[in-house]
Amino acid sequence: MANIIKNIKAWMPLLKLGNTVSRKNELEEYSRFLVLNNLKKANIIDYLTKPRALYDLINQFNWEYPSKYVDDFLKLLVNDKVLNLKYGRYSLNKGVVIEKPNVKFIEDFNDVFEVYSTGIPNRLKGKFFDYTGRLALFNWDSVLAGQIYQALRDSAWNFIDTKKINNVHLLDIGCGPGYETADFWVRFQGRNTKITALDYDENLLTIAKEEFCQNISRFGYKETTWDQLDNPPVFIHGSADNMTMLEDNKFDMIYFSNFLHWLDKPIKGVKEMFRVLKPGGFIFGSQGTTEVTNPYLDITARVVEGITGYFSKKQFNKWFIEAGFTEIKSATMVNTFKAKKPIK
Ligand SMILES: C[S@@+](CC[C@H](N)C(=O)[O-])C[C@H]1O[C@@H](n2cnc3c(N)ncnc32)[C@H](O)[C@@H]1O
C-alpha cells in the first residue's frame, strides 16, 4: 500500500505538466522535424533523392567513419522509413514530408533541442557541440530552472521517505549550474544536512556557486550572500565515474537527474556511487531511458560533447544490480527511481 501511495505521489508533479502522453508525442514529432530539417539545410536530403552508398555519403559530406554515430543515424532513418536501403544504397522515401509540426507545447526544452539539432551535420563529421559553449548554456539554464526539471525533482522527492531525512550528507551528482543543489538545499533547511555537489565542468561549477544565492531565493529562501550562508554546499570538480577524491561510505544519500547517459561506461559511475554511499544509504532521482526518449532526441542529444546516449530501463536496472544496490524501485514514465545500498 505504501508503495502504491509513493508511486502516485511520484506521478503527481508530472501530471501537472499536462497530458504526458501527448507531450511525449509532440516532443517526438518535433525532434524528428528538427533532425530532418537540418539534413535538408545541409543538402543531405536532396542528395539522397538518388540512391547512394555509405561510401558516397562519407565522401560527399566528409563524414567521419567508422563511427557508431553515423551507423546509428542511418539505422534510425531506415527504421523510421525516411530512407530506403536497397542493395547497399540509401535513398529518400518519396513519401517523406518535412514540415514544422503544429506543436502546442513549445517551451525551453524544445528550444534547446532546436539549437542542438543544428549540430547534427557537424556531428556526422565527428565534430561535437560544446555543452557550455554559446547558446546552449543559456538555454540549458532556463531548462533546468523550468517546469520539466522542477517536476523531475519534485517527483524524485515525493518518491522517497523524506520524513527520515535528518543529519544526512547528500551528494548531488552532475549538479550543473546548481538549480537542483539550490532546490535541495532549501528543502533541507532545519534538517541538519550537508550537501556536496559534483560536476565535471568547471565553468558550470563557477556558475553554480556564483548564482547559488539567487537560486535559493527562487526557491523561497530569504535574500542573502554566500558569506552569510550557514552550511553552504561544497561544490567539487570531478568525474562521477572516477571520484577518487571521495572516500568510501561517505554519503547518506545521492541524487542525480538525467545524467547517466553522459557517461562512457555508465556502470563505472553506478559502481562509484555505490562505493561512496554508506551502507544503509540510498540513491534517488530520475533518468530518462529509451522507453520515453525517442531515437531522434537521442541522436540530437549526442551532438553534445560527452553525451554517450540513452539506454533501456532494463539496462539501467541491470547496472544497479551489478553494482550491488537492492530495493531498486521505479515509478513514472521518466523513470523516477530509488535504490538502497544494503547494510551487509
Ligand atoms: C542534464 S545536466 C543536469 C544538471 C543538473 N543536475 C540540474 O538539474 O540542474 C547533466 C550534468 O551532468 C554533468 N556531467 C556530465 N558528465 C559528467 C561526469 N562524468 N561527471 C560529473 N558530471 C558530469 C554535465 O556537466 C551536466 O551539468
The ligand as a Gaussian input file, in Angstrom:
#p B3LYP/6-31G(d) Opt

LIG

0 1
 C       21.235000      17.325000     -17.568000
 S       22.558000      18.095000     -16.732000
 C       21.853000      18.102000     -15.134000
 C       22.060000      19.407000     -14.463000
 C       21.651000      19.488000     -13.012000
 N       21.620000      18.169000     -12.445000
 C       20.352000      20.223000     -12.727000
 O       19.278000      19.606000     -12.746000
 O       20.413000      21.430000     -12.517000
 C       23.822000      16.867000     -16.634000
 C       25.071000      17.357000     -15.946000
 O       25.987000      16.277000     -15.814000
 C       27.314000      16.800000     -15.933000
 N       28.241000      15.702000     -16.232000
 C       28.391000      15.075000     -17.402000
 N       29.306000      14.102000     -17.306000
 C       29.750000      14.114000     -16.035000
 C       30.699000      13.347000     -15.318000
 N       31.396000      12.366000     -15.902000
 N       30.898000      13.612000     -14.012000
 C       30.196000      14.601000     -13.403000
 N       29.290000      15.375000     -14.036000
 C       29.070000      15.142000     -15.335000
 C       27.205000      17.836000     -17.018000
 O       28.264000      18.769000     -16.972000
 C       25.826000      18.432000     -16.695000
 O       25.956000      19.546000     -15.854000

